[in-house]
Each structure stands twice: as structure tokens, then as C-alpha cells.
């Protein structure tokens, strides 16, 4: 391992003390790697040897207080289950296939690792691929079709970019005569991860000792839950039990005004939804299982199959309507079967609306909620404090004059006698032409005036 890379790892360990280290392209045997990083706690490690001399190799190290279990590992990834502070999630450490012809196969292998519904999934590493030309600088642009495999992999597995900070063009190299920079390294996660770790963020560090930027992921399980806006679930409007509930609450408090009655109805609806767990996803799973049993039965019951199909259709419509209500994409009609789209845009908006990092006036990043709030307050406090500010100087710098000193000298210099004579003759001609309406001038007079010019 390059000595500069080793020093960089030591600095990262000293400054950030990561709980988990993931090293790629180690290119050396296990004994050599452990000897190189002997200053790290090596009680818990998992090694994938290089597949050829000087090619590949993965090395995973984690602290003793981290409960990590390796589920599966290959030359392209190490899949794990991690439990930390009572939270369990799946983490996959990825090294994308350098050979472009084999990447599709690797994406399919990783897709088989997708956890069951409800389990947070986090992936990080060098994917050796980008999503579009905006993640690339230098060299010729790639054709749009070359990104399809990676984009499909992200979409099919419900994976989104984790919020990041710093220069995301993480790799730099030479291709022929061009210097190329690409975002090969990234951290991605599914929707459940975003819900469980809303303050998770990644930081791209400076390039030192390697052609890749180190990528650090910060997890923050402490989430401050704010008051959510109440939105009536449209799926409940035809529910007889909810109608009776609202009618009973409304009639039982005749002495209250409308606003207070609405508040009571809202609270009762929330309690009812929580108690009975009105969740169309669970209903979908149950109906699918029942339909599968009915369809595979050796003695088919056509009436039951028809009934289950109709129930399944109604549940799909309710699910689509629910996500449309939450997504705010009101230009789509209720008839469009785009429930997956509604769901994805709702999760994406939730992530975008979340502020995870901010810089102060000294360009120092702050990540914690209290620090972010403090920086915002300080900014607006300074914004509205009067100070001895020379605004005229700023205006003068912003305005670029159109008249040069040479043009100005030409404009303010005294006119010559010939210029005065010409101007006098022009004004006399205009005066005589104006008088032609009431006193037409003779052709001789006009001729003399033109001769004077």
C-alpha cells in the first residue's frame, strides 16, 4: 500500500475515528494489509483476497462495540447485518466491476441482496459507474444509453442518493490526452433507511494519497420528531365506521365552536387509524396471498377468484389515491396507475426538504440540528444589524461606465468655429422649413439654404 495512502488513513482515523473502515483494491494478501494497518483495531475484520496479483481485494474492519455479521461476500461486495444502539439494518459495501461488460451481472447479484420490506438498506463504496453526464467532467460525453443498467438497478431496488457534502467528483484520472473526473464513489439507501436515519449525510474529503476521494458516512439515530400536518386520508371517506365516529364526536360537543369540533374529530381519526392500522399495503399482501391460493387450487372457485380480483383492484385504487394525496403532483389524474411513482416522489421530497448541513460565514460546515439552527439565527441577526457600511462604494464597483475617458474628453471640449457655423445653418434651415405651412418658401430661397450647407 502506498505510504501516502497509509498516512491519509491514519489522519482520517485520528480526526473522525470511524466505527467501520472499508478498503478497496488492496492488491495485497491479508498478512501484508494487516501489517500495514496494524495501528487499527484488528479484532474484527473480513477480507476478500485479490482475484489476481495486483488486482482487486476488499478489507472490512469494525470496532468491537459494533455488532456486525457478514452475510455474504464476493470480489465485488461484502453484505452485512449491523446492529448499533438497538437499531438493526443491512449494509452492503460495494466495489463495482471495472470491466463494463460485467457490470450488469454485478448489479443483478446485488439486487438479490435486497432485504424484505421494512428493513433499512445502506450501500456505499466505489460503484465504478455514474448516472448521467452531470457526474462527469472532462473527456467526451457518454451516450445516454450507457447509463441505463445502473439507473435501472437504482430504480428497481428503491435506492436514492444519501445527502452529501463536498466535491462529489470522487475519482480523477487520465484518459488518453484528457483529465477526467467522475463520481464513482457514493452512498445510497432505500426509503426505509431515509425514514430511520433522516440526518444521515456523507462527506467527500480532499484527494490525498490516492486517485479517489475518501467518503465518510455519518449516522445519526437521534431524530427530533416535529408536529406533523394532519391530512385526511381519502381512503376513509367511504368508511362507515369513520363516518359514525365523526358524527358522534361532532354531535357530542354542541357547545364548542367549529374549529374546536374539527380539532376533536382530527384527534379521534388519528386514534382510530393508529388502533386499527388502516394500512392498504398489508391488505394488498393478504389479498395477493388469498388470490394465489385460489388460483392454484385444484378445484377453482371462479366466484371467489372474481371477488378477490375486484377487492384487489379497489385496494390498488385506494393505494394510488393515497400516494397521490401525499405527493403533491396534482397534474396527474387519479386514473393513472403510477402508485410507484407517487411513492418515490413522496420519499424524494421528504429527503429534499430536510436540511442536513450548513456552512457559517467562515465556511465551516455544521451538521447537528442545534448547530444548524444557531447558524441560521446568527445570519439573520447580523443581516438586520445596522453598521457603518459604504454602500456607494459597492454601487460604484457594480456599475461599469459606458463612456470612456476618451469619449468624455471629446464630448466636453469646446466646439470649433466651423462646427458652430454648420449648427447655425442647420437650425436656420429647420426654422424655414417649419414656416412653409403658413408661408410657403420659394424655390430660390430653399435652393440658397441648401447651398449654404
C-alpha positions, 0 to 999 in steps of 0.5 A: 500500500502506498505510504501516502495512502497509509498516512491519509488513513491514519489522519482520517482515523485520528480526526473522525475515528470511524466505527467501520473502515472499508478498503478497496483494491488492496492488491495485497494478501491479508498478512501484508494489509494487516501489517500495514494497518496494524495501528487499527483495531484488528479484532474484527475484520473480513477480507476478500483476497485479490482475484489476481496479483495486483488486482482487486481485494476488499478489507472490512474492519469494525470496532468491537462495540459494533455488532456486525455479521457478514452475510455474504461476500464476493470480489465485488461486495461484502453484505452485512447485518449491523446492529448499533444502539438497538437499531438493526439494518443491512449494509452492503459495501460495494466495489463495482466491476471495472470491466463494463461488460460485467457490470450488469451481472454485478448489479443483478447479484446485488439486487438479490441482496435486497432485504424484505420490506421494512428493513433499512438498506445502506450501500456505499463504496466505489460503484465504478459507474455514474448516472448521467453526464452531470457526474462527469467532467472532462473527456467526451460525453457518454451516450445516454444509453450507457447509463441505463443498467445502473439507473435501472438497478437504482430504480428497481431496488428503491435506492436514492442518493444519501445527502452529501457534502463536498466535491462529489467528483470522487475519482480523477484520472487520465484518459488518453490526452484528457483529465477526467473526473467522475463520481464513482464513489457514493452512498445510497439507501432505500426509503426505509433507511431515509425514514430511520436515519433522516440526518444521515449525510456523507462527506467527500474529503480532499484527494490525498494519497490516492486517485479517489476521494475518501467518503465518510458516512455519518449516522445519526439515530437521534431524530427530533420528531416535529408536529406533523400536518394532519391530512385526511386520508381519502381512503376513509371517506367511504368508511362507515365506521369513520363516518359514525365516529365523526358524527358522534364526536361532532354531535357530542360537543354542541357547545364548542365552536367549529374549529374546536369540533374539527380539532376533536374529530382530527384527534379521534381519526388519528386514534382510530387509524393508529388502533386499527392500522388502516394500512392498504399495503398489508391488505394488498399482501393478504389479498395477493396471498388469498388470490394465489391460493385460489388460483392454484387450487385444484378445484377453482372457485371462479366466484371467489377468484372474481371477488378477490380480483375486484377487492384487489383492484379497489385496494390498488385504487385506494393505494394510488389515491393515497400516494397521490394525496401525499405527493403533491403532483396534482397534474396527474389524474387519479386514473393513472396507475403510477402508485410507484411513482407517487411513492418515490416522489413522496420519499424524494421530497421528504429527503429534499426538504430536510436540511442536513448541513450548513456552512457559517460565514467562515465556511465551516460546515455544521451538521447537528440540528442545534448547530444548524439552527444557531447558524441560521439565527446568527445570519439573520441577526447580523443581516438586520444589524445596522453598521457603518457600511459604504454602500456607494462604494459597492454601487460604484464597483457594480456599475461599469461606465459606458463612456470612456475617458476618451469619449468624455474628453471629446464630448466636453471640449469646446466646439470649433468655429466651423462646427458652430457655423454648420449648427447655425445653418442647420437650425436656420434651415429647420426654422424655414422649413417649419414656416412653409405651412403658413408661408410657403418658401420659394424655390430660390430661397430653399435652393440658397439654404441648401447651398449654404450647407 
